Amino acid sequence: MSSPKNSLANKSKAWSGRFAEPVAALVQAYTSSLHFDQRLALVDIAGSLAHAEMLAAQKIISKSDFLAIQKGMAQIEKEILAGKFDWQLALEDVHLNIEARLTKLIGDAGKRLHTGRSRNDQVATDIRLWLRTEIDQILVDLKRLRTALLDQAEKHAATIMPGHTHLQVAQPVTFGHHLMAYYEMFTRDAQRLTDCRRRVNQLPLGAAALAGTSYPIDRERVAKTLGFEGVCQNSLDAVSDRDFAIEFCAAAAMFMMHVSRLSEELILWLSPRFGFIDLPDRFCTGSSIMPQKKNPDVPELARGKTGRVNGDLIALLTLMKGQPLAYNKDNQEDKEPLFDAVDTIAQTLQIFADMVPQISVNQEIMLSAAEEGFATATDLADYLVKKGMPFRDAHESVAHAVKLCVKKNCALSDLSLADLIKACGLNPKSNSIDKDVFTLLSPKGSVHSRNHIGGTAPKQVLAAIKRARTSLKK
Ligand code: ARG
């Protein structure tokens, strides 16, 4: 059958026949998504080829039409990759641009590609295909960051630092243990993304505009060709909901929240007041006025960019909340926040995976900070408990010992045994405190004593690293 002259290849719009005048220039610019959805071009082609292959297999189009579509798409892909594709704003979006070019290249076969399909199921398919690949790359980079944390933690399994609560010195911990806390957070982030990928990886194609299609299509076949785990089970849902993208952004925001916490610590540790760590100059910047400055711009920016990823999540949640079934043009607004969240976490991950192995530690400064602030006071209380004192009484006794130290301006370990016994309000004749207490009053004794799964003892840190390396290999 020959086709009418006013088709997509000749006219500027897929739906022009219905309209009596061209769209206003402002409206054209306002409604076009071309400047951002161009990045879906290659997945759009992949989706179209899988659809066309199915149409041919089901005898909805001829084999020769499919071969022509394949050839035309190969040419278009080449043009896009070479930057030679002539994108036309008037053609609204990536889908119509590619279809129009295809028809120009191969004629009527190009016009048959859209049989049994709508841009509604097409775009939903494209986003899912695109996001799936991005998640896979993000998981690779996340593994690199987690491995970097493990390597640093192994190096510093016995390096002592002050652990903080309320940003005040609380109890000594090992730097390895501290880094392993982030390993755990990033591992849960990886699990969330892996889980999210399963729901991303479902095929919308076949839903057509909203109600499905009357052609004898084979959705399972298309799903298999494109590597989807299954097909979306309801056509209205398939074309309209973007919960898979929202879920991704939620996982991305959570990841950034973790990066931001780590960043905050890096910034503190790098400040000369802490002086715990250093970073190579290539990860820092200077000040245009203060020649002495070396600023931790990377962690500061990561902390700042956490806000924009939170914004991307809120944008998508808000975009979706008022939409009646099924597709509404609102959904075109799903792309920029999603792209932004992907780009932000991808870049952040790469730079952190490069930077973490470069963190150098000033062990003496960390250790002497752990010796400040009576960080082993709990160890003394625990010691008294083990000698039979109820914990509340031990807590009170140690508080008196701390008070004495404040008066004398010294550490708990600087007190003589006699002073310690007296300050704790103990009978000097009883042997409730022995000389062995001084081992525990040292940060090293303190960390070694916390020797259980999840504890800060170097032995436990090494065991945690070993478990982590085994599960990373899976
Ligand atoms: N550019 C559109 C989007 O991103 C494609 C789908 C258009 N569908 C429609 N019925 N106007 O959502």
Residues whose N, C-alpha, C, O or C-beta is under 5 A from the ligand:
A	BS01	LIG	S33 D93 R119 N120 V123 N331 Q332
